[in-house]
Amino acid sequence: MAHKTSLTPGIVELENSTLHETKEDIRLDQLIPADILHDRNQLRQFLEAYYAFMNMDEFIYQETETFNDVVLDNIARFRIPDPDNENNRFFTDETGADSTLVVTSPTGVNTTIPLDDINVAITNGNELPGSLVESTSEIGKTFAVNGLNLYNGYTATLTTIVKYWVGPGPSWVMNNIEKAMDIDKNETNYLELMQKEIAAAIPRDVTVNKRNLYKRIIDFYKLRGSADSIEIFFRLLFNEPVEVEFPYNETLIPSSGDWDQPADVSATVNGAVTNSTTVVIDTADENIRLSSKLVVDGLYTKVDDIRVSGISGTTITLSDPVTLSDNQTITFVPRGTYLDNKGFLSYNIKLQDSLRYQKFSYIIKTGKNLSDWENVYDKLVHPSGFVYFAEILIFLELVDATLTAALNKASMPQTQPGVIGPEDIPLLVEMFASTFLPGVEAKIHKSGTLSLSLKDGVISSITITDGGSGYTAPPVVTSADSGTPSGFTTAVLVANLGAGEVTSISITDGGEDYNIPTLTIAPPTRIVFDGSDFGFGQTVDNVSDTIELQTAEVSALPIGSVVTYDSGLNSAIGGLVTGQQYRVLATPTSTTIQLEDHINFPGIAIQFSSAGGGTDHGFTGETATATASKTDGELKSVSIVEPGFGYASAPSITFNGTEQSSGSGVNPSVTIGIDSDGRLDVDNITINSTGGGWTALFGTPAANPNAGSIATLNIFGKADKNYISVPTVVFPQPTAKDSDGNLLSSNVLATAVLTLDSDGEITGFTITNAGSGYINDPIVKLGSSVQNEQRVKDEKETLILSLNHTNNIPTLGRQINPVQASASLRGYTLYDGVRLQDGIIGVVDSITMDNVGSGYTEATVTFSGGGAREHATATATISSGSITGITVNTGGDGYTTAPTITITGDGSNAAATANMDLDYTITQQTPVADRFLPEHLVTLKNPSFRTIINNGYKQRKGTDNFFSSARLYNTNQTIEFLGSNQIQTIDSTLINKYNTRTFVHIE
């Protein structure tokens, strides 16, 4: 009978299962014939060991191996390579007792380094397999030896024990295969194998319950590409909410809206109508609507555009007169309407770009960064043919029942309390920032570090084997590689000329990776002359036996230069043969040359007997040749790993490394400048010479002599807080340690003092002791009690005002608010669009005439400039054509300087100056009795913007933002006073701790 076993819910039951059985009980006599095993003890022992191995869940053994490295930064690090991520070889000798380390100097001197548990560290032992994970000793793939400060640049050879781990044997796996198929019970490695089969695209580091995820992955695949699959994707993998929008819905498409056309309505005329706009029908019908068109078969159509302009029971008024007979059937066609604004411009329906707002695009809004989910989303969810965009979604959940009282405290009664919404998040951040400012950042002196890269096969020298002749311009020099393999970065070479020949070749860039470099120099340019111009004083002079050329051409053909003559496919000049070489015998003048047949008749000038044919004759000089030599192990580039900090001057760079052969190494020369903070400047690296002959090269900037001490303090947000007394600067203790892990006795705690101005604002600092032994930039704090801090800068005594002291309901526009009395009524909130002006107003007090002008019968006075929010108004007084005075009607508001007065009219030359009262205030500067606001002009933008209890103290959102509108916290200041700095994250407990009893819950 077949055995059946049940596993966890959700897995198919298996028949003939061996899960209930133990590992195999091997019986060799049942597997192998007895005659084979007879008298073969070794075979039996081998097979027993073999089957035992096959049934083992793991097998561990060790071997002694050798590793090589170069000592850098006082450390030799040896790593076990694992390119296939097999994770089966590990270092285990944490005490170094079974290991040896030999370092070899660049000159070949060997030194054996003693090893112990102090200078040996084994790391990188994450995710150990099998029983190794339970080991309490150090096991890992990296073996580091510390304290080698005398051997930097040396080659290090380590001989040590390597432990090998072999996973379960085939028989063990087969006996446990059914367990591996159970998602709820199998081991992690089998779970990973399942992922490769059913969820390969899901990242391994996703922090969800993978067992639940894999059991539901099939359902997810069925939904792929739908809006539901997007939500499931973010819920399963990231536990994040998501919103999906389709930008195409906000694109203007003419006539694409949802059009509603009501049904036509028929009626019967009650009484004949003759050329009248009034028609009476038998029965009133509520479906007849204004603007409906009248249609009568054979008489009136929609084109006539006769519309219903009035309805009163059975009496219909039309836009135009009609003539109808009694009992005639008439039809009313109602006006259709769009049910939405899809086909019209609106606040969100408009012309859009064709990428984001195409038909096949959608927007994913979630709290995760795009880089966290883009790749896996493309593989698992994104439907082909579509494009998506990502936006960060921030959820701010405010529970009204819990926060109403707190929010009311967070605003000034009888002004504009508001509910905090998502649009206010940036302002909340700015508001809370001042609690944690000013901030101090310390920077320590650091030494810089560099990383160098080398290049081989660099053309380093060139030898001219033949300079050629007749070069009037530098020829192009090209390079090639005749070695095997051939593959190189082309060098940049420039030829230099002297007297028509190549004298040298400059190496602008030697290229790299040449095996056997070869050079080719372009031939000289052909020198052209008119061979038919023959006779005394002509180009070809048969009297002086010379040929006339350009001065530069003659300069390129000094005596002894060899040229090849050609007649340009015409008849040759008498005395010369096309294709034959001649040598320049003499240059009688700067523009003429004499030739000789240097092979047959040396030293005798060639005599020209006749003119050649045509004008295209020429000389071509000899082509230059050169050979190149290469150098391996040259400096290619310098990268700054650590720029350091606080260098007083640019440090010198020293080099050491491993030579290709003894004495082959030539040090390069590099200079690196520093920036204003004393850091190595990545934009100021100059390689003066590249050196060569290295297999490994290391560059070391000179050590910063002050390394480990405080270099400077950066204080930010100084204006966000005033202090009664100078706060202290609190430094942490330095953390430099010796090789045994003990703090150095030379460590010194840094100290500094701050300076305040007369207002209590931090203005600067003095480092009284730079300290020593700091490894990294320390976290510095300011020591100051809350009682010592004035959290709002320049907070002044606030005037008590009841602005709404009028019984009139305010209207849009401008109105006069009368003088306030102590018994003023509370009425409607006056809102000026920004906030109540708190402090100096600045008004025009009077006007002085500088020139009365002449010829005026009328004049207008206007004001400009001065920084006013509202300009003053004034009236001119005219007498005998002159402006004798100007009367101020209203003084304006907000002037910081005197405005310019412009007088226009039918006269000329009048001019005046405004006399200002720039100290007109409504705020107490010193504690005195309460003041009351005088009669003043206000601008009202929204008469409904009130703070009445019926409104629940909820802010009505509008164009005016939370930052600048007049809402006060119980510190009696607007949120604008609470700072304009930004922070990224703040713990809500700290926010509520310092925020004047206002509690904010952010989720």
Secondary structure, 3 states (H helix, E strand, C coil): CCCEECCCCCCCCEECCCCCCCCCCCCHHHHCCHHHHCCCHHHHHHHHHHHHHHCCCCEEEEEEEEEEEECECCEEEEECCCCCCCCCEEECCCCCCCCEEEEECCCCCEEEECCCCCCEEEECCCCCCHHHHHCCCCCECEEEECCCCCCCCCEEEEEEEEEEEECCCHHHHHHCHHHHCCCCCCCHHHHHHHHHHHCCCCCCCCCCCHHHHHHCHHHHHHCCCCHHHHHHHHHHHHCCCEEEECHHHHECCCCCCCEECCCCEEEEECCCEEEEEEEEECCCCCCCCCCCEEEECCCECHHHCCEEEEEECCEEEEEEEEEECCCCEEEEECCCEECCCCCCCCCCCECCCCCCCCCCEEEEEECCCHHHHHHHHHHHCCCCCCEEEEEECCCCCCCHHHHHHHHHHCCCCCCCCCCCCHHHHHHHHHHHHHHHCCEEEEEECECCEEEEEEECCEEEEEEEEECCCCCCCCCCEEEEECCCCCCCECCEEEEEEECCEEEEEEEEECCECCCCEEEEECCCCCEEECCCCECCCCCEECCCCEEECCHHHHHCCCCCCEEEEECCCCCCCCCCCCCCEEEEEEEEECCEEEEEECCCEEEEECCCCCCCCCCCEEEEECCCEEEEEEECCEEEEEEEEECCECCCCCCCEEEEEEECCCCCCECCEEEEEECCCCCEEEEEEEEEECCECEEEEEEEECCCCCCCCEEEEEEECHHHCEECCCCEEECCCCCCECCCCCECCCCECCEEEEEECCCCCEEEEEEEECCECCCCCCECEEECCHHHEECCCCCCCCCCCCCCCCCCCCCCEEEEECCCCCCCCCCCCCCCCCCCCCCECCEEEEEEEEECCECCCCEEEEEECCCCCECCEEEEEEECCEEEEEEEEECCECCCCCCEEEEEECCECCEEEEEEECCCECCCCCCCCCCCCCCEEEEECCCCCCCCHHHCCCCCCCCCCCCCCCCECCCCCEHHHHCCCCCCCCCHHHHHHHCCCCCCCCC
